[in-house]
């Protein structure tokens, strides 16, 4: 039963990562600007976020080019998911931003507890 919960927590982390990319993309496409800026931001923000994740945190650090560990990894994750929460708040409302932040916090606590 615990193994199932651990696997589910890793799946939640994957969907949170996708949620970050969707959130910043949504933010870009909903900017109050001309269409060219919205397209550049809507496509560029997720590409930039995915690049950062790939460089510093992919695969729990195992697949990252410049793997971060310990406090640096925690700070990076908090900033990365924080950007997504701020993007959701700016483009939608406070509720989705708080939900994303809360799910991330629970997921992070479980990953630390279970050493994932």
Backbone as JSON Lines, residues from 0, in Angstrom:
{"i":0,"aa":"X","n":[0.82,-1.19,0.0],"ca":[0.0,0.0,0.0],"c":[0.86,1.26,0.0]}
{"i":1,"aa":"X","n":[1.95,1.24,0.78],"ca":[2.84,2.4,0.83],"c":[3.53,2.61,-0.51]}
{"i":2,"aa":"X","n":[3.89,1.53,-1.17],"ca":[4.53,1.64,-2.49],"c":[3.59,2.31,-3.49]}
{"i":3,"aa":"X","n":[2.31,1.99,-3.41],"ca":[1.32,2.62,-4.28],"c":[1.22,4.12,-4.0]}
{"i":4,"aa":"X","n":[1.23,4.49,-2.73],"ca":[1.17,5.91,-2.36],"c":[2.42,6.65,-2.84]}
{"i":5,"aa":"X","n":[3.57,6.01,-2.74],"ca":[4.81,6.64,-3.2],"c":[4.79,6.84,-4.71]}
{"i":6,"aa":"X","n":[4.32,5.84,-5.43],"ca":[4.21,5.97,-6.89],"c":[3.2,7.04,-7.28]}
{"i":7,"aa":"X","n":[2.11,7.11,-6.55],"ca":[1.11,8.15,-6.82],"c":[1.69,9.54,-6.56]}
{"i":8,"aa":"X","n":[2.52,9.66,-5.55],"ca":[3.14,10.95,-5.25],"c":[4.1,11.37,-6.37]}
{"i":9,"aa":"X","n":[4.82,10.4,-6.93],"ca":[5.69,10.72,-8.07],"c":[4.87,11.12,-9.29]}
{"i":10,"aa":"X","n":[3.73,10.49,-9.48],"ca":[2.85,10.87,-10.59],"c":[2.32,12.28,-10.39]}
{"i":11,"aa":"X","n":[1.96,12.62,-9.16],"ca":[1.5,13.98,-8.86],"c":[2.6,14.98,-9.18]}
{"i":12,"aa":"X","n":[3.84,14.65,-8.85],"ca":[4.96,15.55,-9.16],"c":[5.06,15.77,-10.66]}
{"i":13,"aa":"X","n":[4.92,14.72,-11.44],"ca":[4.97,14.85,-12.9],"c":[3.86,15.77,-13.39]}
{"i":14,"aa":"X","n":[2.65,15.59,-12.88],"ca":[1.54,16.44,-13.31],"c":[1.69,17.87,-12.81]}
{"i":15,"aa":"X","n":[2.32,18.06,-11.66],"ca":[2.63,19.41,-11.21],"c":[3.62,20.09,-12.16]}
{"i":16,"aa":"X","n":[4.61,19.35,-12.61],"ca":[5.57,19.9,-13.57],"c":[4.87,20.32,-14.86]}
{"i":17,"aa":"X","n":[3.97,19.48,-15.35],"ca":[3.19,19.85,-16.53],"c":[2.31,21.06,-16.25]}
{"i":18,"aa":"X","n":[1.75,21.11,-15.05],"ca":[0.91,22.24,-14.66],"c":[1.68,23.55,-14.67]}
{"i":19,"aa":"X","n":[2.94,23.52,-14.31],"ca":[3.77,24.73,-14.37],"c":[3.87,25.22,-15.81]}
{"i":20,"aa":"X","n":[4.16,24.32,-16.72],"ca":[4.3,24.71,-18.12],"c":[2.99,25.23,-18.68]}
{"i":21,"aa":"X","n":[1.88,24.6,-18.33],"ca":[0.58,25.06,-18.79],"c":[0.25,26.42,-18.18]}
{"i":22,"aa":"X","n":[0.57,26.61,-16.91],"ca":[0.26,27.86,-16.22],"c":[0.99,29.05,-16.83]}
{"i":23,"aa":"X","n":[2.29,28.9,-17.08],"ca":[3.03,30.03,-17.64],"c":[2.65,30.26,-19.1]}
{"i":24,"aa":"X","n":[2.3,29.21,-19.81],"ca":[1.81,29.37,-21.18],"c":[0.48,30.11,-21.2]}
{"i":25,"aa":"X","n":[-0.42,29.73,-20.32],"ca":[-1.72,30.39,-20.2],"c":[-1.53,31.87,-19.87]}
{"i":26,"aa":"X","n":[-0.63,32.14,-18.93],"ca":[-0.34,33.52,-18.57],"c":[0.1,34.31,-19.8]}
{"i":27,"aa":"X","n":[1.01,33.75,-20.58],"ca":[1.51,34.44,-21.76],"c":[0.43,34.74,-22.77]}
{"i":28,"aa":"X","n":[-0.45,33.78,-22.99],"ca":[-1.51,33.98,-23.98],"c":[-2.62,34.91,-23.49]}
{"i":29,"aa":"X","n":[-2.7,35.15,-22.2],"ca":[-3.75,36.04,-21.68],"c":[-3.23,37.44,-21.36]}
{"i":30,"aa":"X","n":[-2.0,37.75,-21.73],"ca":[-1.48,39.1,-21.5],"c":[-2.34,40.13,-22.22]}
{"i":31,"aa":"X","n":[-2.43,41.3,-21.65],"ca":[-3.19,42.39,-22.26],"c":[-2.25,43.17,-23.18]}
{"i":32,"aa":"X","n":[-1.95,42.56,-24.31],"ca":[-1.0,43.13,-25.26],"c":[-1.41,42.71,-26.66]}
{"i":33,"aa":"X","n":[-0.59,43.08,-27.65],"ca":[-0.94,42.68,-29.01],"c":[-0.69,41.18,-29.21]}
{"i":34,"aa":"X","n":[-1.18,40.65,-30.29],"ca":[-1.14,39.2,-30.51],"c":[0.28,38.67,-30.61]}
{"i":35,"aa":"X","n":[1.21,39.45,-31.18],"ca":[2.59,38.97,-31.33],"c":[3.24,38.76,-29.96]}
{"i":36,"aa":"X","n":[3.03,39.69,-29.05],"ca":[3.59,39.56,-27.71],"c":[2.96,38.37,-26.99]}
{"i":37,"aa":"X","n":[1.66,38.19,-27.15],"ca":[0.99,37.06,-26.5],"c":[1.51,35.73,-27.02]}
{"i":38,"aa":"X","n":[1.75,35.64,-28.3],"ca":[2.26,34.38,-28.88],"c":[3.69,34.13,-28.39]}
{"i":39,"aa":"X","n":[4.52,35.16,-28.41],"ca":[5.9,35.0,-27.96],"c":[5.94,34.61,-26.48]}
{"i":40,"aa":"X","n":[5.15,35.29,-25.65],"ca":[5.13,34.97,-24.22],"c":[4.47,33.61,-23.96]}
{"i":41,"aa":"X","n":[3.39,33.32,-24.69],"ca":[2.67,32.07,-24.49],"c":[3.48,30.84,-24.87]}
{"i":42,"aa":"X","n":[4.35,30.99,-25.84],"ca":[5.22,29.87,-26.24],"c":[6.59,29.95,-25.58]}
{"i":43,"aa":"X","n":[7.09,31.16,-25.4],"ca":[8.43,31.34,-24.85],"c":[8.55,31.04,-23.37]}
{"i":44,"aa":"X","n":[7.53,31.42,-22.59],"ca":[7.6,31.18,-21.14],"c":[7.68,29.69,-20.8]}
{"i":45,"aa":"X","n":[6.84,28.84,-21.4],"ca":[6.98,27.4,-21.11],"c":[8.32,26.83,-21.59]}
{"i":46,"aa":"X","n":[8.81,27.32,-22.72],"ca":[10.1,26.84,-23.22],"c":[11.21,27.23,-22.25]}
{"i":47,"aa":"X","n":[11.17,28.46,-21.76],"ca":[12.18,28.91,-20.8],"c":[12.11,28.11,-19.5]}
{"i":48,"aa":"X","n":[10.89,27.88,-19.01],"ca":[10.73,27.12,-17.76],"c":[11.18,25.67,-17.95]}
{"i":49,"aa":"X","n":[10.83,25.06,-19.08],"ca":[11.25,23.68,-19.34],"c":[12.77,23.58,-19.45]}
{"i":50,"aa":"X","n":[13.39,24.59,-20.06],"ca":[14.85,24.61,-20.18],"c":[15.5,24.68,-18.8]}
{"i":51,"aa":"X","n":[14.98,25.55,-17.94],"ca":[15.52,25.66,-16.58],"c":[15.37,24.35,-15.82]}
{"i":52,"aa":"X","n":[14.19,23.72,-15.95],"ca":[13.96,22.45,-15.26],"c":[14.93,21.39,-15.77]}
{"i":53,"aa":"X","n":[15.11,21.34,-17.07],"ca":[16.02,20.36,-17.65],"c":[17.47,20.58,-17.23]}
{"i":54,"aa":"X","n":[17.86,21.84,-17.11],"ca":[19.23,22.14,-16.72],"c":[19.51,21.83,-15.25]}
{"i":55,"aa":"X","n":[18.54,22.09,-14.37],"ca":[18.83,22.03,-12.94],"c":[18.08,20.98,-12.13]}
{"i":56,"aa":"X","n":[16.98,20.43,-12.65],"ca":[16.18,19.58,-11.78],"c":[15.59,18.33,-12.43]}
{"i":57,"aa":"X","n":[15.82,18.07,-13.67],"ca":[15.17,16.96,-14.37],"c":[15.49,15.62,-13.71]}
{"i":58,"aa":"X","n":[14.48,14.79,-13.61],"ca":[14.66,13.44,-13.07],"c":[15.12,13.44,-11.63]}
{"i":59,"aa":"X","n":[14.66,14.4,-10.86],"ca":[15.09,14.49,-9.48],"c":[16.56,14.87,-9.36]}
{"i":60,"aa":"X","n":[17.11,15.44,-10.42],"ca":[18.52,15.81,-10.45],"c":[19.38,14.79,-11.16]}
{"i":61,"aa":"X","n":[18.87,13.58,-11.34],"ca":[19.66,12.53,-11.99],"c":[19.88,12.8,-13.47]}
{"i":62,"aa":"X","n":[18.92,13.43,-14.13],"ca":[19.02,13.7,-15.56],"c":[19.37,15.15,-15.87]}
{"i":63,"aa":"X","n":[19.57,15.97,-14.85],"ca":[19.85,17.38,-15.05],"c":[21.29,17.6,-15.5]}
{"i":64,"aa":"X","n":[21.48,18.62,-16.31],"ca":[22.83,18.96,-16.76],"c":[23.68,19.48,-15.61]}
{"i":65,"aa":"X","n":[23.1,20.37,-14.81],"ca":[23.76,20.93,-13.63],"c":[22.9,20.63,-12.41]}
{"i":66,"aa":"X","n":[22.96,19.42,-11.94],"ca":[22.06,18.96,-10.88],"c":[22.25,19.75,-9.59]}
{"i":67,"aa":"X","n":[21.13,20.15,-9.02],"ca":[21.14,20.84,-7.73],"c":[20.72,19.85,-6.65]}
{"i":68,"aa":"X","n":[21.28,20.02,-5.46],"ca":[20.95,19.14,-4.35],"c":[20.79,19.98,-3.08]}
{"i":69,"aa":"X","n":[20.1,19.42,-2.12],"ca":[19.96,20.06,-0.82],"c":[19.19,21.36,-0.88]}
{"i":70,"aa":"X","n":[19.72,22.37,-0.21],"ca":[19.05,23.67,-0.1],"c":[18.91,24.34,-1.46]}
{"i":71,"aa":"X","n":[19.92,24.2,-2.31],"ca":[19.85,24.81,-3.64],"c":[18.7,24.2,-4.45]}
{"i":72,"aa":"X","n":[18.52,22.9,-4.36],"ca":[17.41,22.24,-5.06],"c":[16.08,22.71,-4.5]}
{"i":73,"aa":"X","n":[15.96,22.8,-3.19],"ca":[14.72,23.25,-2.56],"c":[14.39,24.68,-2.99]}
{"i":74,"aa":"X","n":[15.4,25.55,-2.98],"ca":[15.18,26.94,-3.39],"c":[14.76,27.03,-4.85]}
{"i":75,"aa":"X","n":[15.4,26.22,-5.7],"ca":[15.03,26.22,-7.12],"c":[13.59,25.76,-7.31]}
{"i":76,"aa":"X","n":[13.22,24.67,-6.65],"ca":[11.85,24.16,-6.78],"c":[10.83,25.17,-6.29]}
{"i":77,"aa":"X","n":[11.09,25.77,-5.15],"ca":[10.15,26.75,-4.6],"c":[10.0,27.93,-5.57]}
{"i":78,"aa":"X","n":[11.11,28.4,-6.12],"ca":[11.04,29.5,-7.08],"c":[10.31,29.07,-8.35]}
{"i":79,"aa":"X","n":[10.6,27.88,-8.85],"ca":[10.01,27.4,-10.1],"c":[8.51,27.24,-9.98]}
{"i":80,"aa":"X","n":[8.07,26.58,-8.91],"ca":[6.64,26.41,-8.71],"c":[5.99,27.73,-8.28]}
{"i":81,"aa":"X","n":[6.75,28.59,-7.61],"ca":[6.24,29.9,-7.24],"c":[5.94,30.77,-8.45]}
{"i":82,"aa":"X","n":[6.79,30.7,-9.45],"ca":[6.55,31.43,-10.7],"c":[5.24,30.98,-11.32]}
{"i":83,"aa":"X","n":[4.98,29.68,-11.3],"ca":[3.74,29.16,-11.87],"c":[2.53,29.65,-11.07]}
{"i":84,"aa":"X","n":[2.63,29.66,-9.75],"ca":[1.53,30.15,-8.92],"c":[1.29,31.63,-9.19]}
{"i":85,"aa":"X","n":[2.34,32.4,-9.32],"ca":[2.18,33.83,-9.63],"c":[1.58,34.03,-11.02]}
{"i":86,"aa":"X","n":[1.99,33.2,-11.97],"ca":[1.41,33.29,-13.32],"c":[-0.08,32.97,-13.3]}
{"i":87,"aa":"X","n":[-0.46,31.95,-12.53],"ca":[-1.88,31.63,-12.41],"c":[-2.65,32.76,-11.75]}
{"i":88,"aa":"X","n":[-2.07,33.33,-10.73],"ca":[-2.73,34.44,-10.04],"c":[-2.89,35.64,-10.98]}
{"i":89,"aa":"X","n":[-1.88,35.91,-11.79],"ca":[-1.94,37.04,-12.71],"c":[-2.91,36.82,-13.86]}
{"i":90,"aa":"X","n":[-3.06,35.58,-14.29],"ca":[-3.88,35.31,-15.47],"c":[-5.27,34.78,-15.15]}
{"i":91,"aa":"X","n":[-5.45,34.18,-14.02],"ca":[-6.76,33.59,-13.69],"c":[-7.3,34.23,-12.41]}
{"i":92,"aa":"X","n":[-7.02,33.61,-11.3],"ca":[-7.44,34.16,-10.02],"c":[-6.59,33.55,-8.92]}
{"i":93,"aa":"X","n":[-6.87,33.93,-7.71],"ca":[-6.07,33.47,-6.58],"c":[-6.3,31.99,-6.27]}
{"i":94,"aa":"X","n":[-7.52,31.49,-6.45],"ca":[-7.84,30.11,-6.08],"c":[-6.97,29.08,-6.79]}
{"i":95,"aa":"X","n":[-6.85,29.12,-8.12],"ca":[-5.98,28.12,-8.77],"c":[-4.52,28.24,-8.34]}
{"i":96,"aa":"X","n":[-4.06,29.45,-8.1],"ca":[-2.69,29.64,-7.65],"c":[-2.47,29.01,-6.29]}
{"i":97,"aa":"X","n":[-3.42,29.19,-5.38],"ca":[-3.3,28.6,-4.05],"c":[-3.39,27.08,-4.1]}
{"i":98,"aa":"X","n":[-4.23,26.55,-4.98],"ca":[-4.35,25.1,-5.12],"c":[-3.04,24.5,-5.61]}
{"i":99,"aa":"X","n":[-2.45,25.13,-6.64],"ca":[-1.16,24.65,-7.15],"c":[-0.11,24.69,-6.06]}
{"i":100,"aa":"X","n":[-0.04,25.79,-5.33],"ca":[0.96,25.92,-4.27],"c":[0.74,24.9,-3.16]}
{"i":101,"aa":"X","n":[-0.52,24.66,-2.79],"ca":[-0.81,23.7,-1.72],"c":[-0.49,22.27,-2.14]}
{"i":102,"aa":"X","n":[-0.85,21.9,-3.36],"ca":[-0.55,20.55,-3.84],"c":[0.97,20.35,-3.92]}
{"i":103,"aa":"X","n":[1.67,21.39,-4.38],"ca":[3.13,21.29,-4.42],"c":[3.7,21.11,-3.01]}
{"i":104,"aa":"X","n":[3.21,21.88,-2.06],"ca":[3.74,21.8,-0.69],"c":[3.54,20.41,-0.1]}
{"i":105,"aa":"X","n":[2.35,19.84,-0.26],"ca":[2.09,18.5,0.25],"c":[2.98,17.48,-0.46]}
{"i":106,"aa":"X","n":[3.09,17.62,-1.78],"ca":[3.92,16.71,-2.56],"c":[5.38,16.79,-2.11]}
{"i":107,"aa":"X","n":[5.89,17.99,-1.9],"ca":[7.28,18.16,-1.48],"c":[7.52,17.56,-0.11]}
{"i":108,"aa":"X","n":[6.59,17.77,0.81],"ca":[6.73,17.2,2.16],"c":[6.76,15.68,2.08]}
{"i":109,"aa":"X","n":[5.88,15.09,1.28],"ca":[5.86,13.63,1.14],"c":[7.14,13.12,0.48]}
{"i":110,"aa":"X","n":[7.63,13.84,-0.53],"ca":[8.88,13.42,-1.18],"c":[10.05,13.46,-0.21]}
{"i":111,"aa":"X","n":[10.09,14.47,0.64],"ca":[11.15,14.54,1.65],"c":[11.0,13.43,2.68]}
{"i":112,"aa":"X","n":[9.77,13.19,3.12],"ca":[9.52,12.16,4.12],"c":[9.87,10.78,3.58]}
{"i":113,"aa":"X","n":[9.52,10.53,2.33],"ca":[9.75,9.22,1.73],"c":[11.07,9.13,1.0]}
{"i":114,"aa":"X","n":[11.88,10.18,1.07],"ca":[13.19,10.23,0.41],"c":[13.11,9.88,-1.08]}
{"i":115,"aa":"X","n":[12.2,10.57,-1.75],"ca":[12.01,10.34,-3.19],"c":[12.8,11.35,-3.98]}
